[in-house]
Amino acid sequence: MAQPYLLPDYIFDRLDAAGLDARIRHIASLPAMADQAQPAPAIYVLPVRISIADEEVVTSPIFRESAMVAIATRYVNQVGGEGARQFAAPLMSSVIDLLAGWQPTSDYTPLRFETPVEQQYILGFGYYPLQVYSLYEVS
């Protein structure tokens, strides 16, 4: 059964089972990363938002839930972040392959990608977000 804010858990489990060459971590928000030890490479999975997909439906609303997958890499020897981006690219490709069109359960629609927040490069750490969403009804 689909429930609000469970989408990141399904995504976490899928990425964790894939055996990617990075730590997979839950996180509450992007700013919360600064409060934690930051292993690299790492893949952070976090909730983004829930909205109502169709406000005309009264009895059984259709929810649109978005989740972010942020790839974090570290390369301190380049001010422009080229090395961090190069480290992130293969992980991003793997995440895209794992999530594109994947359906967490029969209660969710297959995942679709949407535009994420901008990437960031801070003190040698590069953060490269991907964002997906799914639709579901809560019964």
C-alpha positions in Angstrom: 0.0 0.0 0.0 1.3 3.4 -0.9 1.8 5.8 2.0 3.1 9.4 2.2 6.9 9.7 2.3 7.7 6.1 1.8 9.0 6.6 -1.7 12.6 7.5 -0.5 12.6 4.2 1.4 11.8 2.2 -1.7 14.5 4.1 -3.7 17.0 3.5 -0.9 16.4 -0.2 -0.9 16.7 -0.4 -4.7 20.0 1.5 -4.7 21.4 -0.4 -1.7 20.6 -3.8 -3.3 22.4 -2.8 -6.6 25.8 -2.9 -4.9 26.9 0.5 -6.2 30.4 1.6 -5.3 29.2 4.3 -2.9 27.6 4.4 0.5 23.8 4.8 0.4 22.4 7.1 3.1 19.1 8.5 4.2 19.1 12.2 5.0 16.3 14.5 6.0 17.3 17.5 3.8 20.3 18.8 1.8 21.3 21.3 4.5 21.4 18.4 7.0 24.4 17.0 5.1 26.6 19.7 6.7 25.7 18.3 10.2 27.0 14.8 9.4 30.2 13.1 8.5 30.4 13.1 4.8 31.8 10.0 3.2 32.6 10.2 -0.5 31.5 8.8 -2.8 28.0 8.6 -1.3 24.5 8.6 -2.5 22.0 10.5 -0.4 18.2 9.7 -0.7 15.8 12.3 0.7 12.2 13.3 0.5 11.4 16.5 -1.4 7.7 17.1 -1.4 4.2 15.8 -1.7 1.6 17.6 -3.7 -1.9 16.8 -4.9 -1.8 15.7 -8.5 -5.5 16.3 -9.2 -7.4 18.6 -6.9 -10.7 17.7 -8.5 -10.7 14.2 -6.9 -12.4 14.5 -3.5 -12.8 10.9 -2.2 -9.4 9.4 -3.1 -6.9 12.1 -3.9 -4.0 11.3 -6.2 -0.7 12.3 -4.6 2.5 13.2 -6.4 5.6 12.5 -4.3 9.1 13.6 -5.3 12.3 12.3 -3.9 15.9 13.3 -4.5 19.0 11.2 -5.0 22.1 13.3 -4.5 25.5 11.9 -5.5 28.3 13.3 -3.4 31.9 13.1 -4.5 35.1 14.6 -3.3 38.1 16.0 -5.2 39.9 18.7 -3.4 42.7 19.5 -6.0 40.5 21.4 -8.5 38.8 24.7 -7.7 36.4 24.3 -10.6 35.1 20.9 -9.5 36.0 19.0 -12.7 37.3 15.9 -10.8 34.3 15.7 -8.6 32.0 15.8 -11.6 34.0 13.1 -13.3 33.8 10.9 -10.3 30.0 11.5 -10.1 29.2 10.8 -13.7 29.3 7.0 -13.6 27.3 6.9 -10.3 24.7 9.2 -11.8 24.5 6.9 -14.9 24.0 3.9 -12.7 21.3 5.6 -10.6 19.5 6.7 -13.8 19.5 3.2 -15.1 18.2 1.8 -11.9 15.4 4.3 -11.4 14.2 5.2 -14.9 10.7 3.8 -15.3 11.1 1.6 -12.2 7.8 1.0 -10.3 8.4 0.6 -6.5 5.2 -1.4 -6.0 1.9 -1.8 -8.0 0.4 1.0 -5.9 2.9 3.6 -7.4 3.2 4.7 -11.0 6.6 4.1 -12.6 9.2 6.7 -11.6 9.7 9.7 -13.8 12.6 12.2 -13.7 12.0 15.9 -13.0 14.3 18.9 -12.8 16.3 18.9 -9.5 17.9 21.8 -7.6 21.3 22.9 -9.0 24.4 21.0 -8.3 26.8 22.4 -5.7 30.6 22.3 -5.2 31.7 23.3 -1.7 35.2 22.8 -0.2 36.1 19.9 -2.5 32.7 18.2 -2.2 30.5 18.0 -5.3 26.8 17.4 -4.8 24.9 16.3 -8.0 21.2 15.8 -7.5 18.7 13.8 -9.5 15.0 13.9 -8.8 12.2 11.5 -9.5 8.5 11.4 -8.7 5.6 8.9 -8.7 1.8 9.2 -8.4 -0.3 7.1 -6.0 -3.5 6.9 -4.1 -3.7 6.4 -0.3 -6.4 3.8 0.4 
